[in-house]
Amino acid sequence: MGAVKGEGALDGGWGWMIVVASFMAQFLSFGSPQSVGVLYPKWLSAFQEGKGMTAWVGSMVSGVALITSPVCSACVDNFGARPVTVFSGVMVAGGLMLSAFAPSVSFLIFSYGIVVGIGCGLVYAATLTITCQYFDKRRGLALGIVTTGTSVGGFTYATLQNELIELFGLEGCLLIIGALALNLMACAGPMRPLNLPGYYLKQRAALQRIEEPEALYTKPTAIIIDSNLKTTLSSADNTATIKLLILKEPTELQDSEGERKGGILSCSVIARAIKKRMSPYGRYLCEAVELLQDRVFIAFCIAMFLFSLGAFPPVLFMEDVAQSEGLIDGIALIPLVSIVSMTAGIGKLGLGILADMQWVNSLYLYALTLTGTGVALLLIPVSKSYMGLQVLSAVVGFFSGNWSLTSYITTKIVGLERLSQAHGILMCFGGFGITLGPPVVGWFFDWTQSYDLAFYFSGTCVLVSGLFLFLATLPCWNRTSEEGNSPAKEVINTSQQPTLDCDKVASVA
């Protein structure tokens, strides 16, 4: 497994091959989950379950993909993007093909929601991590192109799945889509790492120890001390007046004594071995706690949760809203899901380009997109025409392109070294929101037999998330905390010059 080394690999060259491969990987993996709104009415009529229960299928596939992000990021750090992408192809293709034989909604939740969701999470973590490694100055543009793959996939798969359902039925559609997902293995080929992952570094260190065997006998270290406590060389004349001190660790003495007594390892040795094995996990948890103590980062996580809770249901329910209100019979030639995906792709590219501009604060840009999405969702119950739904779908889709900013902003807040861990935590918050959002909206409909209250709830959540993120990251919070410090503390703190959160917010531009 070769690795590309050197600063010359950044912002060009093979990095654009990484962008193409990552784009296609997200296209193939997220195409069906992003257009699950097309499959949702078919599952309703096939299994005759409530809308809240059936909505778990669409919410789980995207929610699990984000909830498992910390584990997926750890897999990428240890094994690299290439093996993880290959394994994800097996997961996505297997889950889709297994869903073709689902006897119930509960089985769909497992096969389509969990299995495909884990595979999508692995692809998402692998593609974003390796793209951030290959790009620095053009990172916003590169991430915008890569994440556009999900939108282009949703737009294409929405129309494709409609045609396949008409020709081969729901089962045949899922089998063909699963077969297409096997091409994820080919997308893994160009993903050469800049540096070898942790697993391969451990293997190399182990091979080097095997190639250099230790000597069968090592002469013990001896210190010769005479009667005047002066160190001298060993000789036959002073053998009666010297002491031979063989240096040995106390723990080794205890281990050898325990082995002589009982022939088994003592409890202390087992405890040390367990502690050594668990120490990496302990460090990971400590680093996670440190990240969650950062005010800017935790505000970003809360805003992501509220945004995911309210913004994802329209992707799943928009087509059913049009049919329930009698605005359209059947599914249009270009479904509303396709409009959302198409405009989301445009938004990802446009917002990615804006994020690279020096005069744009990317964190405030993200808060602005949240506010715009919330306003558009609040207007959906008011719209009483299919044209109005198309326009609002386009607005929601464009502002939903802010997903291309998540890795960019996370890198600016915590740095590239902690990107995988921080991005995994952030996506975990988003995953819980996506998992809970559609079932809650479905239950609102089952309760009131109308989507109005559900969309008011979704729009309020997204609008609150934008206002909260903007207010929580204002530099005035730091000024008020500094005014409370005494002059003596200020003199002490001037020598340390800590990095303030307001400086961090200003740098996220």
Stockholm file with secondary structure:
# STOCKHOLM 1.0

chainA/1-509         MGAVKGEGALDGGWGWMIVVASFMAQFLSFGSPQSVGVLYPKWLSAFQEGKGMTAWVGSMVSGVALITSPVCSACVDNFGARPVTVFSGVMVAGGLMLSAFAPSVSFLIFSYGIVVGIGCGLVYAATLTITCQYFDKRRGLALGIVTTGTSVGGFTYATLQNELIELFGLEGCLLIIGALALNLMACAGPMRPLNLPGYYLKQRAALQRIEEPEALYTKPTAIIIDSNLKTTLSSADNTATIKLLILKEPTELQDSEGERKGGILSCSVIARAIKKRMSPYGRYLCEAVELLQDRVFIAFCIAMFLFSLGAFPPVLFMEDVAQSEGLIDGIALIPLVSIVSMTAGIGKLGLGILADMQWVNSLYLYALTLTGTGVALLLIPVSKSYMGLQVLSAVVGFFSGNWSLTSYITTKIVGLERLSQAHGILMCFGGFGITLGPPVVGWFFDWTQSYDLAFYFSGTCVLVSGLFLFLATLPCWNRTSEEGNSPAKEVINTSQQPTLDCDKVASVA
#=GR chainA/1-509 SS CCCCCSGGGTTSTHHHHHHHHHHHHHHHHHHHHHTHHHHHHHHHHHHCCCHHHHHHHHHHHHHHHHHTHHHHHHHHHHHCHHHHHHHHHHHHHHHHHHHTTCCSHHHHIIIIIIIHHHHHHHHHHHHHHHHHHHCSTTHHHHHHHHHHHHHHHHHHHHHHHHHHHHHHHHHHHHHHHHHHHTTHHHHTTTCCCSSCCHHHHHHHHHHHHHHSCCCSCCCCCCCCBCTTSCBCCCCSSSGGGCCCCCCCCHHHHHHHHHHHHHSSCCHHHHHHHHHHHHHHHHHHHHHHHHHHTCHHHHHHHHHHHHHHHHHSHHHHHHHHHHHHTTSCSSCCSSCHHHHHHHHHHHHHHHHHHHHTSTTCCHHHHHHHHHHHHHHHHHHTTTCCSHHHHHHHHHHHHHHGGGGGGHHHHHHHHHCSTTHHHHHHHHHHHHHHHHHHHHHHHHHHHHHHSSSHHHHHHHHHHHHHHHHHHHHHTCTHHHHHHHHTSCHHHHHHHHHHCCCCHHHHHHHCC
#=GC SS_cons         CCCCCSGGGTTSTHHHHHHHHHHHHHHHHHHHHHTHHHHHHHHHHHHCCCHHHHHHHHHHHHHHHHHTHHHHHHHHHHHCHHHHHHHHHHHHHHHHHHHTTCCSHHHHIIIIIIIHHHHHHHHHHHHHHHHHHHCSTTHHHHHHHHHHHHHHHHHHHHHHHHHHHHHHHHHHHHHHHHHHHTTHHHHTTTCCCSSCCHHHHHHHHHHHHHHSCCCSCCCCCCCCBCTTSCBCCCCSSSGGGCCCCCCCCHHHHHHHHHHHHHSSCCHHHHHHHHHHHHHHHHHHHHHHHHHHTCHHHHHHHHHHHHHHHHHSHHHHHHHHHHHHTTSCSSCCSSCHHHHHHHHHHHHHHHHHHHHTSTTCCHHHHHHHHHHHHHHHHHHTTTCCSHHHHHHHHHHHHHHGGGGGGHHHHHHHHHCSTTHHHHHHHHHHHHHHHHHHHHHHHHHHHHHHSSSHHHHHHHHHHHHHHHHHHHHHTCTHHHHHHHHTSCHHHHHHHHHHCCCCHHHHHHHCC
//
